[in-house]
Amino acid sequence: MKGAIIAVGREILTGKTLDTNSHWLAGELTAMGVWLKRICAVDDVLEEITGEISYAFSLGIDLLITTGGLGPTRDDMTLQAWAQALGRDLELHPRALEMVEEKYRTLHTRGYVTTPHITPEREKMARMPEGALPLPNSVGAAPGMFLEEEGRVCVALPGVPGEMKAIFLEEVVPRLSRLLEKKGNGRVLLQETVRSGFRDESLLWPLVRQVMDEEEGVYLKTLATRFGPDVDLEVRVEAWGEDETQARRRLERAVERLKEVLQGARGA
């Protein structure tokens, strides 16, 4: 399954906020067997969000996740952009509205907000593309969204990291795991880092490429740092498998072969 992440928010583009959401999601998705092909950030502009969603799907993406833009303010336009990109109506979702109502009743009872009433701004968070499934937000007020569109999976998550992580782990992971198992393309990723004994990445890379070309289901990456007489560059070895046994076998074989090639080159 090929995936992409779109981080929505002007605060990211202006350097006010560090996009830790995409970094965290990338690790979680990769561990589940999703091959992440693209991560980008986009402004709080309807046409630009819509365009990025459409462009991601034009690349053959199977899973697209957006973060941010689900709140009550005028510049929170992600769900509207999803509806526009998918050619669906944006409609008030009864279950999403119940989630928002329940959340504000709880917040009012705790004294966090002055009124539990559903204002137009609060109701806005319950408007979703036709056919979407609202995802409960155990931390904040805005529900997430899960939607399957012609074999593609569409997910909208809040931008607040705590809310994003909660919805992803509690609601998205179970659904995504079932889909990966059903499609038969869930994979296991294992990694190991090997010290190369090389200081120069330009000399190390041909050896790394040789191993990657020889071994199936692996990806090797040189980890460049700096130049210096005390540098010992590392190589990260990643191995994919349909299960842990296959991934482990590929990883061990690739690591062993890499060490052989490196030793031979150093001894030459």
C-alpha positions, 0 to 999 in steps of 0.5 A, spaced: 500 500 500 502 506 497 501 512 502 502 520 502 501 525 508 499 532 507 500 537 513 495 543 513 497 549 516 500 556 515 503 555 521 508 550 518 510 554 512 512 560 516 516 556 521 511 557 527 510 550 528 514 544 527 511 538 523 512 533 528 505 529 526 508 527 519 514 525 522 511 520 527 505 518 522 511 516 517 514 511 523 507 508 524 505 507 517 512 504 515 512 499 521 505 497 518 507 496 512 505 502 508 510 504 503 510 512 504 511 516 497 510 523 499 509 528 505 508 535 504 505 541 507 500 546 504 497 553 506 490 554 509 487 555 502 481 551 500 484 550 492 491 549 495 489 543 499 484 540 494 489 541 489 494 537 493 489 531 495 488 531 487 495 530 486 497 525 491 491 521 488 494 522 481 500 519 483 497 512 485 496 513 492 492 508 496 492 511 503 492 519 504 492 522 510 491 529 512 493 533 518 490 539 521 484 544 518 478 540 522 477 546 527 471 551 528 474 557 525 474 559 518 481 557 515 479 550 517 477 548 511 480 541 510 474 537 510 471 542 505 477 540 501 476 533 501 469 533 499 471 538 493 477 533 491 472 527 491 466 530 488 462 529 494 457 534 497 459 536 504 453 535 509 452 535 516 453 528 519 448 526 524 453 521 528 459 527 528 454 532 530 453 527 536 460 527 538 461 534 538 455 535 542 457 530 547 464 533 547 461 540 549 457 537 554 462 534 558 467 540 557 461 545 560 460 540 566 468 540 567 467 548 567 472 548 561 467 552 556 461 557 558 456 554 554 454 547 551 450 549 546 452 548 538 454 554 535 455 554 527 462 554 529 461 548 533 457 545 528 462 546 522 466 540 525 461 535 524 460 537 516 463 531 512 464 529 505 458 524 503 459 517 505 465 519 510 465 515 517 466 520 523 472 518 528 471 519 535 476 524 538 477 522 545 482 528 547 479 534 543 472 536 540 473 535 532 472 528 530 476 525 525 474 522 518 475 515 515 472 514 508 474 509 502 473 511 495 474 506 489 479 502 493 483 508 496 483 510 503 482 517 505 483 519 512 483 526 516 486 527 522 486 534 527 493 538 527 494 538 535 499 532 536 495 529 542 488 529 538 492 526 532 495 520 535 489 518 539 485 518 533 490 514 529 492 509 534 484 508 537 481 508 530 485 508 524 490 503 526 484 497 527 481 499 520 487 500 516 490 493 519 484 490 517 484 493 510 492 491 509 490 484 511 484 483 507 488 486 501 494 481 503 499 487 502 501 488 509 508 487 510 513 487 516 519 492 516 526 490 520 532 495 520 539 494 522 545 499 522 552 497 520 558 501 521 562 501 514 569 503 516 569 509 511 569 516 511 567 518 504 560 517 502 562 517 495 566 511 495 561 508 500 555 508 496 557 504 490 558 498 495 552 499 498 548 499 491 551 493 489 548 489 495 542 493 494 542 490 487 543 483 489 538 482 495 531 482 494 526 486 499 531 490 502 533 498 502 540 500 504 541 508 505 548 511 507 547 516 513 552 522 511 554 526 517 560 530 516 567 530 513 573 528 518 579 523 520 575 520 525 568 519 521 565 512 521 559 512 516 553 508 518 549 504 513 542 503 515 539 496 512 531 496 511 528 489 510 521 488 508 517 481 508 510 478 508 511 476 515 517 477 521 520 471 519 521 473 512 523 480 513 528 477 519 531 472 513 532 478 508 535 483 513 540 478 516 542 476 509 543 483 507 547 485 513 552 479 512 553 481 505 554 488 506 559 486 511 563 482 506 563 487 501 565 492 506 571 488 508 573 486 501 573 493 499 577 495 505 582 490 504 583 491 497 
